[in-house]
Amino acid sequence: MSSDSRDFFRYLPYLPEAEDWGLAVTAGGRVRTGPGAAYPPAGHPTDHQLSWSEGRVLGAWQIVFIVSGRGRFESAATKSAAVTAGTAMILFPGVWHRYAPDPDTGWSERWIELRGPVMKRLQKTGVLSPEQPLRPLGKATEVEALFTRIHERLREPGRGFDPEPGAWALQLLAQLHAATRRCDSDAPMTRVIARAEHLLAERVETPPAMDALAKELGVAYSHFRRAFKARTGLPPKQYLLRLRLEKARRLLGNTPDSIKTIADQLGFNSPFHLSAAFKKEFGIAPARWRRSGHAP
């Protein structure tokens, strides 16, 4: 990687090819602001200018990573909060926000701007949320390396649409998500959900009642259901059904067993029940799926 650490920024158009790939980096840069220095530096386009007194609303997503120093962040969705080194700030389109370094320390930042259907899906599903814009990462060497890689590509002149920075940005988003889950990994309820996931996978052929499973795990069912959905994205019953249907699909593709045999094995009430659930989940009836070339 290049050792060039000079401040820079570059803005690119959002090209039609980006829709096919799902994600594009349309801007990025890095800046070091010394103690007491004016912030932000001049020269950015008018639609990206930021001041603490007025704040700003963007038309795209941005990730700003604070490498060193400290400051503050505030948005329409959150209260004012301290920002320390190793924190990533996620900025959302249409959401007013402002941030600035502490005049006593300044800060060093790296940032990228993102557009595309992937970002819309991640926000719609709650993976990214304006209510959780700050992601503490600590000493995140992998995150810094991804920023460096993206910035080096942005510095190269005369390029059309380039899918690689978008792929690296997706890695960066995955790092932010993983760090958030690691921060919560010691919470007692998180350990309960992890145990539940293990038990559901283990008992997929003899599915337990969810209230009985919650009792076995020592928690109230209503609390368990809410926490399980928040952690996995599905209520426990739907999660178990997905496990059973995934196994049914594997059995259909890798054994000569009849649909009735598979339904009995996985605890479905009847072959019709399995077929209806399979079609709803995968968009195709199991018999047709098997005939389409997946039979053993």
C-alpha positions as CSV (number, residue, x, y, z in Angstrom):
1,M,0.0,0.0,0.0
2,S,1.0,3.6,-0.6
3,S,2.6,5.4,2.4
4,D,1.2,8.8,1.1
5,S,-0.7,10.3,4.1
6,R,-1.4,13.7,2.7
7,D,-4.9,15.1,3.1
8,F,-7.2,14.8,0.1
9,F,-10.7,14.4,-1.0
10,R,-12.4,13.4,-4.3
11,Y,-16.0,13.2,-5.5
12,L,-17.2,10.9,-8.3
13,P,-20.6,10.7,-10.1
14,Y,-22.9,7.8,-9.4
15,L,-22.8,5.9,-12.7
16,P,-25.6,3.5,-13.9
17,E,-23.4,0.5,-13.6
18,A,-23.4,0.9,-9.9
19,E,-27.1,-0.3,-9.8
20,D,-26.0,-3.7,-11.2
21,W,-23.3,-4.1,-8.5
22,G,-25.4,-2.7,-5.7
23,L,-22.9,-0.5,-4.1
24,A,-20.5,2.3,-5.2
25,V,-18.0,4.6,-3.5
26,T,-18.8,8.1,-4.8
27,A,-16.4,10.1,-2.6
28,G,-13.8,9.8,0.0
29,G,-10.9,11.5,1.7
30,R,-8.8,12.0,4.7
31,V,-8.0,15.1,6.8
32,R,-6.0,15.9,9.9
33,T,-7.2,18.9,11.9
34,G,-4.7,20.2,14.5
35,P,-5.7,21.6,17.9
36,G,-7.5,25.0,17.5
37,A,-7.6,24.7,13.7
38,A,-10.7,25.7,11.7
39,Y,-13.0,22.8,10.8
40,P,-13.8,21.5,8.3
41,P,-11.2,22.5,5.7
42,A,-12.4,24.6,2.8
43,G,-12.9,23.4,-0.8
44,H,-15.7,20.8,-0.5
45,P,-18.7,21.1,-2.8
46,T,-21.5,23.3,-1.4
47,D,-23.9,20.3,-1.0
48,H,-21.3,18.7,1.3
49,Q,-20.3,21.7,3.4
50,L,-20.6,21.4,7.1
51,S,-20.6,23.8,10.0
52,W,-21.3,23.2,13.7
53,S,-23.7,26.1,13.9
54,E,-25.9,25.0,10.9
55,G,-25.3,21.2,10.7
56,R,-25.8,19.4,7.4
57,V,-28.1,17.0,5.5
58,L,-26.6,14.7,2.9
59,G,-28.0,12.9,0.0
60,A,-26.0,9.7,0.5
61,W,-24.5,7.6,3.2
62,Q,-21.0,8.4,4.6
63,I,-18.7,6.5,7.0
64,V,-16.3,8.8,8.9
65,F,-13.6,7.0,10.9
66,I,-11.7,8.9,13.6
67,V,-8.2,7.6,13.7
68,S,-6.9,9.9,16.5
69,G,-8.2,12.8,18.7
70,R,-11.7,13.3,20.0
71,G,-14.8,15.4,19.4
72,R,-18.6,15.4,19.4
73,F,-21.4,14.2,17.2
74,E,-25.1,15.1,17.1
75,S,-28.0,14.2,14.8
76,A,-31.7,14.6,14.5
77,A,-32.0,10.9,15.6
78,T,-29.6,11.1,18.6
79,K,-28.4,13.3,21.4
80,S,-25.0,14.9,21.4
81,A,-22.3,12.3,22.1
82,A,-18.6,12.2,22.6
83,V,-16.5,10.7,19.8
84,T,-13.2,9.2,20.6
85,A,-10.4,7.7,18.5
86,G,-11.4,4.3,17.0
87,T,-15.0,5.4,16.5
88,A,-16.8,5.2,13.1
89,M,-19.7,7.7,12.5
90,I,-22.3,6.5,10.0
91,L,-24.2,9.4,8.4
92,F,-27.6,8.8,6.7
93,P,-29.2,10.6,3.8
94,G,-31.9,13.0,4.8
95,V,-30.9,13.0,8.5
96,W,-29.6,16.3,9.9
97,H,-26.3,16.0,11.7
98,R,-23.2,17.8,12.8
99,Y,-19.8,16.8,14.2
100,A,-16.5,18.5,15.0
101,P,-13.1,17.8,16.7
102,D,-12.4,19.0,20.2
103,P,-10.3,22.3,19.8
104,D,-7.9,21.0,22.5
105,T,-7.0,17.9,20.6
106,G,-8.1,18.1,16.9
107,W,-8.5,14.8,15.2
108,S,-7.5,12.7,12.2
109,E,-10.3,11.3,10.1
110,R,-10.9,9.1,7.1
111,W,-14.2,9.0,5.2
112,I,-16.0,7.6,2.3
113,E,-19.4,8.2,0.7
114,L,-21.6,5.3,-0.4
115,R,-24.7,5.0,-2.7
116,G,-26.6,2.0,-4.1
117,P,-29.4,-0.5,-3.4
118,V,-27.3,-2.4,-0.8
119,M,-27.2,0.6,1.5
120,K,-31.0,1.0,1.2
121,R,-31.5,-2.7,2.0
122,L,-29.2,-2.5,5.0
123,Q,-31.0,0.5,6.4
124,K,-34.5,-1.0,5.7
125,T,-33.6,-4.2,7.5
126,G,-32.1,-2.3,10.5
127,V,-28.5,-3.4,10.0
128,L,-27.8,0.3,9.7
129,S,-29.9,2.7,11.7
130,P,-29.9,6.5,12.2
131,E,-30.5,5.7,15.9
132,Q,-27.2,3.9,16.1
133,P,-24.7,6.1,14.2
134,L,-21.7,5.7,16.4
135,R,-19.7,2.4,16.2
136,P,-16.8,2.1,18.6
137,L,-14.1,-0.1,17.0
138,G,-11.0,0.6,19.2
139,K,-7.8,-0.1,17.4
140,A,-9.2,-1.2,14.1
141,T,-6.2,-2.0,11.8
142,E,-8.4,-3.9,9.3
143,V,-10.8,-0.9,9.0
144,E,-7.9,1.5,8.5
145,A,-6.4,-0.9,5.8
146,L,-9.8,-0.9,3.9
147,F,-10.0,2.9,4.0
148,T,-6.4,3.1,2.7
149,R,-7.2,0.7,-0.1
150,I,-10.3,2.6,-1.1
151,H,-8.5,6.0,-0.9
152,E,-5.6,4.8,-3.1
153,R,-8.1,3.7,-5.8
154,L,-9.9,7.1,-5.5
155,R,-6.6,8.9,-6.1
156,E,-6.1,7.1,-9.5
157,P,-7.2,9.4,-12.3
158,G,-9.3,8.6,-15.4
159,R,-11.3,5.6,-14.1
160,G,-14.9,4.8,-15.0
161,F,-17.1,2.8,-12.7
162,D,-14.9,0.6,-10.6
163,P,-16.7,-2.2,-8.6
164,E,-13.7,-3.0,-6.3
165,P,-14.1,0.0,-4.0
166,G,-17.7,-1.0,-3.5
167,A,-16.6,-4.5,-2.5
168,W,-14.1,-3.2,-0.1
169,A,-16.7,-0.8,1.4
170,L,-19.0,-3.9,1.9
171,Q,-16.1,-5.5,3.8
172,L,-15.9,-2.3,5.9
173,L,-19.6,-2.4,6.7
174,A,-19.3,-6.0,7.7
175,Q,-16.4,-5.0,10.1
176,L,-18.6,-2.3,11.7
177,H,-21.5,-4.8,12.1
178,A,-19.2,-7.5,13.6
179,A,-17.7,-5.0,16.0
180,T,-21.2,-4.0,17.2
181,R,-22.1,-7.6,17.8
182,R,-18.9,-8.3,19.6
183,C,-19.6,-5.4,22.0
184,D,-22.8,-7.1,23.0
185,S,-21.4,-10.7,23.1
186,D,-21.0,-10.7,26.9
187,A,-24.6,-9.7,27.6
188,P,-26.5,-12.5,29.4
189,M,-29.3,-12.4,26.9
190,T,-26.9,-12.7,24.0
191,R,-25.5,-15.9,25.5
192,V,-29.1,-17.2,25.9
193,I,-29.8,-16.6,22.2
194,A,-26.6,-18.3,21.2
195,R,-27.6,-21.3,23.2
196,A,-31.1,-21.2,21.7
197,E,-29.7,-21.2,18.2
198,H,-27.6,-24.2,19.0
199,L,-30.5,-26.1,20.5
200,L,-32.8,-25.3,17.6
201,A,-30.3,-26.6,15.1
202,E,-29.7,-29.7,17.2
203,R,-33.4,-30.5,17.5
204,V,-34.5,-29.6,14.0
205,E,-36.1,-33.0,13.5
206,T,-37.9,-32.9,16.9
207,P,-38.8,-29.2,17.1
208,P,-39.5,-28.0,20.6
209,A,-42.3,-25.6,21.7
210,M,-40.9,-22.1,22.0
211,D,-42.3,-21.5,25.4
212,A,-40.8,-24.8,26.6
213,L,-37.5,-23.8,25.1
214,A,-37.6,-20.4,26.8
215,K,-38.4,-22.1,30.2
216,E,-35.4,-24.5,29.6
217,L,-33.2,-21.5,29.1
218,G,-34.5,-19.8,32.2
219,V,-36.1,-16.7,30.6
220,A,-39.6,-15.5,30.1
221,Y,-41.0,-16.3,26.6
222,S,-42.0,-12.8,25.7
223,H,-38.6,-11.4,26.5
224,F,-36.9,-14.3,24.8
225,R,-38.9,-13.8,21.6
226,R,-38.1,-10.1,21.4
227,A,-34.4,-10.6,22.0
228,F,-34.2,-13.6,19.6
229,K,-35.8,-11.5,16.8
230,A,-33.5,-8.5,17.5
231,R,-30.4,-10.8,17.4
232,T,-31.3,-13.0,14.5
233,G,-33.8,-11.0,12.4
234,L,-36.5,-13.7,12.8
235,P,-38.9,-14.7,15.6
236,P,-37.8,-18.1,17.1
237,K,-40.7,-20.0,15.4
238,Q,-39.8,-18.6,12.0
239,Y,-36.1,-19.3,12.6
240,L,-36.9,-22.9,13.4
241,L,-39.1,-23.2,10.3
242,R,-36.3,-21.9,8.1
243,L,-33.9,-24.5,9.6
244,R,-36.5,-27.3,8.9
245,L,-37.1,-26.1,5.3
246,E,-33.4,-25.7,4.6
247,K,-32.9,-29.3,5.7
248,A,-35.9,-30.4,3.7
249,R,-34.3,-28.9,0.6
250,R,-31.1,-30.7,1.2
251,L,-32.9,-34.0,1.7
252,L,-34.8,-33.4,-1.5
253,G,-31.6,-32.7,-3.4
254,N,-29.5,-35.4,-1.9
255,T,-31.7,-38.4,-1.1
256,P,-34.4,-40.4,-2.9
257,D,-36.8,-40.0,0.1
258,S,-40.4,-39.1,-0.7
259,I,-41.9,-35.8,0.4
260,K,-44.0,-37.7,2.9
261,T,-40.9,-39.3,4.4
262,I,-39.2,-36.0,4.7
263,A,-42.2,-34.3,6.2
264,D,-42.5,-37.1,8.8
265,Q,-38.8,-36.8,9.6
266,L,-38.9,-33.1,10.1
267,G,-42.0,-33.0,12.2
268,F,-44.4,-31.4,9.6
269,N,-48.1,-32.3,10.1
270,S,-48.4,-33.6,6.5
271,P,-46.7,-33.6,3.1
272,F,-49.1,-30.8,2.2
273,H,-48.0,-28.7,5.1
274,L,-44.3,-29.2,4.1
275,S,-45.1,-28.4,0.4
276,A,-47.1,-25.2,1.3
277,A,-44.3,-23.9,3.6
278,F,-41.6,-24.8,1.1
279,K,-43.3,-23.0,-1.7
280,K,-43.9,-19.9,0.4
281,E,-40.3,-19.8,1.5
282,F,-38.5,-20.6,-1.7
283,G,-41.1,-19.7,-4.4
284,I,-41.3,-23.2,-5.9
285,A,-43.1,-26.5,-4.9
286,P,-40.7,-29.1,-3.5
287,A,-41.7,-31.7,-6.2
288,R,-41.0,-29.2,-8.9
289,W,-37.8,-28.1,-7.3
290,R,-36.6,-31.8,-7.3
291,R,-37.7,-32.3,-10.9
292,S,-35.8,-29.2,-12.0
293,G,-32.5,-31.0,-11.7
294,H,-31.8,-31.2,-8.0
295,A,-32.8,-34.9,-7.6
296,P,-30.1,-37.3,-6.6
